[in-house]
Amino acid sequence: MTKTNNKLDHLVSARGIAAWLVVLLHSMAMMPASTPEAAIKVIMHGYLAVDFFFVLSGFIIFINYYTKFDENFREKVFTFYWNRFSRIYPLHLLMLLAYLMLALAFTHFSTSGKPPASYTSQAFLESVFLVQGWSGNPTAWNVPSWSISAEWFVYLLFPFMTIAMRKWVGKLGTHLFLCASLLLAIYLIYAALGIDSLGKSVASMALVRAFVEFSLGTLIGSLFIHHRPLLMQSKILLVGSIASIAVAYIFLNAHDYVIAPLSFFLLVAYLSVDDSFVSKLLSNKALVYLGEISYSTYMVHYFVYDLFKAGWVKYAHIPNPVHLYASFIVVLLLSMLTHKFVEV
């Protein structure tokens, strides 16, 4: 996600914080036993940051592009596809090639003489064509890229979603009906399949998860454009609803596929119009920068983790905090470099 204007800097920062929650989640094997239990519980829910990404991405993409397809539809659609492809693919390809080098290193230098079993040629080709999230084998190489593949699928649908929304989604009641329908749909699908968490069955549910949550984000974007005064008047209600849902999740042990999509819908809706101290705090330049490099952070961190795991964690009976902190520094430095020299 890129900055749209200064008033939305706090949303850029929120994405950066979410990206580091994912980093923490995937670094748990290197965390010492002394890590506070409360912190572990929060970090274990870091996989939900991806759901936040999907909702936030739908919002940002919608408010940037919702009027772009009015004329010369075919030309504008291909321009949109190229813009999104050129935004996400170069770094994805770079990390895929880095993993190819890692696979060769396993082959020639590891004691087993072969890379992990998941590093198959079929999965590699699927990743090259960015369809690994569509195939039921999304985490074979660079694990986080499954969500990029799933989001690419939604990007392909987005221009047609926008046209439909501009024609049929004008009234507030229609927005709320569609939101309720999407939330009900994801609940019924997960419940019917017996999947008890958004973090489970990623291979089979990637496209469902991305489509529903991205669509929720586009509805927030439409509300932001067409009903912004109502959103501003509803800020206290939105905050109260988010707090109530959080309490219900903690004490009622509800399934996250019931709680998370609705919570992130409300959170992004609130942040889109918030001008409180929270937004001012999140608009700090350092936090905004973390948000600007968050895509790089998300894409490079698992490779760093795999390198550290291969080098130290596998052979250590007790994780060394030095390895953990060193991995964070490497992730941050690589994020800065890849953002500057690959993304930009």
Summary of the structure (lengths in Angstrom):
residues: 344
radius of gyration: 20.3
end to end distance: 12.2
largest distance: 63.5
contacts: 1101
relative contact order: 0.16
helix: 78%
strand: 0%
